[in-house]
Amino acid sequence: SESEIPREVLARQGAYMGRPHPPTEEDPMSTTETDAPAEVLTIDEAATILRISRNAAYAAAREWRATGGKVGIPCIEIGRTLRVPRAEFERLLGRSA
């Protein structure tokens, strides 16, 4: 379906390779229907959901950090990596977390 995450994105992240169940439409970040959704998303996963490029997603995350959370994609820094908290991302999209 059109809302499915491209396999190349999932393969890059190792989220689909060798797994018995592909992601579901209800929760594209889950690999089985019984898995709990991840508490954080990668920037690539957020970009895929938003249907924007990886570079645009990183730029939006930088903007969020530079504006103190007023504009952009919410993120936290863990070491040298950025992660998007699912609850804040869901609020950004107008969904209940």
C-alpha positions in Angstrom: 0.0 0.0 0.0 1.1 3.6 -0.5 1.3 4.3 3.3 3.8 1.4 3.7 7.4 2.3 4.6 9.7 1.6 1.7 11.6 -1.7 2.2 14.9 0.0 1.4 14.4 2.3 4.5 13.5 -0.7 6.6 16.4 -2.7 5.3 18.9 0.1 6.1 17.7 0.1 9.6 17.5 -3.7 9.9 13.9 -3.5 10.9 12.6 -5.9 8.2 15.4 -8.1 7.2 14.7 -11.7 8.2 11.6 -10.8 10.2 8.5 -13.0 9.8 6.1 -10.1 9.8 6.3 -6.9 7.8 5.3 -3.6 9.5 1.5 -3.1 9.8 -0.4 -0.1 8.5 -1.6 0.7 12.0 2.0 1.0 13.2 4.6 1.1 10.5 7.4 1.0 13.0 6.2 -2.3 14.6 7.5 -5.6 13.1 4.7 -7.8 14.5 1.2 -7.1 15.6 2.2 -8.0 19.2 5.3 -5.8 19.4 4.9 -2.6 21.4 5.7 0.5 19.3 9.1 1.9 19.8 9.3 4.8 22.3 11.6 6.7 20.0 12.0 6.9 16.2 15.1 7.5 14.2 15.2 10.6 12.0 14.9 8.3 9.0 11.7 6.7 10.4 10.2 10.1 11.1 11.2 11.3 7.6 9.4 8.3 6.0 6.2 8.9 8.0 6.3 12.6 7.0 7.2 11.7 3.4 10.1 14.1 3.4 13.8 13.5 2.7 16.3 12.4 5.3 18.1 15.7 4.8 14.9 17.7 5.3 14.2 15.8 8.5 17.6 16.4 9.9 17.2 20.1 9.1 13.9 20.2 10.8 15.4 18.5 13.9 18.2 21.1 14.0 15.6 23.8 13.7 13.7 22.4 16.6 16.8 22.4 18.7 17.8 25.9 17.6 14.4 27.4 18.4 13.9 25.7 21.7 11.2 23.5 20.4 9.0 26.1 18.7 9.5 24.9 15.1 10.6 21.6 13.6 10.7 17.9 14.5 11.1 17.2 18.2 14.2 15.3 19.0 16.6 14.3 21.8 20.3 13.8 21.5 21.8 10.6 22.8 25.6 10.8 22.3 26.0 11.8 18.7 22.6 10.4 17.5 19.2 12.1 17.4 16.0 10.3 18.2 12.4 11.5 17.9 10.2 10.7 21.0 7.1 9.0 19.7 4.7 10.8 22.1 5.9 14.3 21.0 5.9 13.2 17.3 2.4 11.9 17.6 1.3 15.3 19.2 3.0 17.1 16.3 0.9 15.1 13.9 -2.3 15.8 15.9 -2.7 12.3 17.1 -3.2 11.2 20.7 0.0 9.6 22.1 
